[in-house]
């Protein structure tokens, strides 16, 4: 199952709006015969990719899948039937499908005489690549991560406006790897006009990663015709509003969205309680002045502060990445 979880990571940002699923086929002796992950919409699901890799070795074998095999006909056929056609005799999966239109694969398999085991590494699967799809299934909107790269005193630029580079190369490389797994990156028109970012996901050698998230601009000002965001390397979505909900409504297929800024945009998403996770890249530097990482004028006293729960701290060169989960009422 952990091998299937690793395989599912390759579907992040690629499979949306379908879940990023991983699958492993074991032959009758228990040896790995095939591994696969969900392809872009309209393409094969993880089970079909793994079955293709396994070929005839799937007959009499076992399928290990991170999500219950689907049982409906959408853009592709039902994976439960594909497993039956391949002669698989055992199916092991982690998470039961919460989508009523796709669920029921386990029952179909059992009715056909296949041994089915559910819930293997369920919690690991729920907190892994599937977490973003499961979030949309539950809340009807994408999972939102807010990102800031700041000094220890929360500054993203010096008083004279200089900001490159506050964090080091290890932090920037990590941030690009994260971009390559996203559906969309959100910035405000102020950031576009001031910094002219490209918002691409790049490898350490500067080449583009195979998957590029959509670039989303929030604000009423125009995006210049010569802006780097208009280079055609990824979709550009301009939401002429200051409402975070308008951004989420404009991304009906997105599972994971990153809010990069500027400070007022991050503040707006916080005020709207639309931030699920915060990635704070902290440099071992103090400026003592300059632009703050977040601007949210809705908070006037300590009891109104946005609360988070720390989930991870990672050293990235001289920097720290602090990952925090939002504390708020379940909606």
JOQUIKA-V688975 format. One line per field, one symbol per residue. phi: phi as a letter, one per 20 degrees, with the letter a starting at -180 (. if undefined). burial: b if it has 24 or more other ideal C-beta (glycine too) atoms within 12 Angstrom, else e. A space follows every 50 residues. Layout:
phi=???
burial=???
This chain:
phi=.fffffffffefmdegefffddbcddffenefdacbbgeggnefegffff ffffmffffndcddcfcggfccedfcfffgfffffenfdccccedffeeg fdfofffffffenefccdnflgffffeegfgffffffedmbffddecccb ffemddbfgenfbddfeeffffffffffgfdeebcdcefffffedlfele ecfgenffffddffedddqeffegfdfffeemfbgdddeeadegfffffe cfdfdccdeepfgffffffffelddebcddedefccenaofefccbefed bffeffecdfdaccecmeecdddcdfdaffd
burial=bebbbbbbbbbbbbbbbbbbbbbbbbbeeeebbbbbbbbbeeebbbbbbb bbbbeebbeebbbbbbbbbbbbeeebebbbbbbbebbbbbbbbbbbbebe ebbbbbebbeeeebebebebbeeebbebbbbbbbbbbeeebbbbbbbbbb beebbbbeeeeebeebbbeebbbbbbbbbbbbbbbbbbbbbbeebebbbb bbeeeeeebebbbbbbbbbeeebeeebbbeeeebebbbbebeebebbbeb bebbbbbbbbbbbbbbbbbbbbbbbbbbbbbbbebebeeebbbbbbeeee eeeeebeeeeeeeeebeebbbbbbbbeeeee
